[in-house]
Structure formats: C-alpha cells, structure tokens
Amino acid sequence: MKEKIAKLIDVKTIVTFALVGAVIGFTATDRIDPEKLASMATMAVSFFFAVKLKDQK
C-alpha cells in the first residue's frame, strides 16, 4: 500500500492534479475562460494516463 502511495506522489502526478484543480477553480469562480485551460488540462491528463499504462506493461 505504501508503495502505491509513493508512486502516486511524483512530479507528473502533482502537476496533473494541480492543473486540473486550477481549471476547476478558475472555472467555478469565472476568473478565466475554461476553453483556455481545458486544452492544457486534457493534454496533461492524457499524458499522465499514457505514462501509467506504459509503466504497467
């Protein structure tokens, strides 16, 4: 269990979650147009899951 948590807490995971959180936060408060951050968040999440799937093989 500790190994899974340790693997979860790495740089790409933190960046991905921070970017998704920023999109949610800025969209909820109407500070920025969600279209501007949505593409970056989509790329980051796609990269995150692609790397996770590659590591599992």
C-alpha positions as CSV (number, residue, x, y, z in Angstrom):
1,M,0.0,0.0,0.0
2,K,2.8,2.4,0.9
3,E,4.5,1.7,-2.5
4,K,1.3,2.7,-4.4
5,I,1.1,6.0,-2.4
6,A,4.8,6.7,-3.0
7,K,4.3,6.1,-6.8
8,L,1.3,8.4,-6.8
9,I,3.2,11.2,-5.3
10,D,5.6,12.1,-8.0
11,V,6.1,15.3,-10.0
12,K,3.9,14.5,-13.0
13,T,1.1,13.4,-10.8
14,I,1.3,16.6,-8.7
15,V,1.4,18.8,-11.8
16,T,-1.6,17.0,-13.4
17,F,-3.7,17.3,-10.3
18,A,-2.7,20.9,-9.8
19,L,-3.6,21.8,-13.4
20,V,-7.0,20.0,-13.1
21,G,-7.6,21.8,-9.8
22,A,-6.8,25.1,-11.4
23,V,-9.2,24.5,-14.2
24,I,-12.0,23.6,-11.8
25,G,-11.2,26.6,-9.5
26,F,-10.9,29.2,-12.2
27,T,-14.0,28.0,-14.0
28,A,-16.0,27.9,-10.8
29,T,-15.1,31.5,-9.9
30,D,-15.4,32.8,-13.5
31,R,-11.8,34.2,-13.4
32,I,-10.8,32.7,-16.7
33,D,-12.4,31.2,-19.8
34,P,-12.4,27.4,-19.3
35,E,-11.5,27.0,-23.0
36,K,-8.0,28.4,-22.4
37,L,-7.1,25.9,-19.7
38,A,-9.1,22.9,-20.9
39,S,-6.7,22.0,-23.6
40,M,-3.7,22.1,-21.3
41,A,-5.6,20.0,-18.7
42,T,-6.6,17.5,-21.4
43,M,-3.0,17.1,-22.6
44,A,-1.7,16.7,-19.0
45,V,-4.3,14.1,-18.0
46,S,-3.8,12.2,-21.3
47,F,0.0,12.2,-20.8
48,F,-0.4,11.1,-17.2
49,F,-2.6,8.1,-18.1
50,A,-0.5,7.2,-21.1
51,V,2.7,7.0,-18.9
52,K,0.8,5.0,-16.3
53,L,-0.4,2.5,-18.9
54,K,3.1,2.2,-20.4
55,D,4.7,1.6,-16.9
56,Q,2.2,-1.2,-16.2
57,K,3.3,-3.3,-19.3
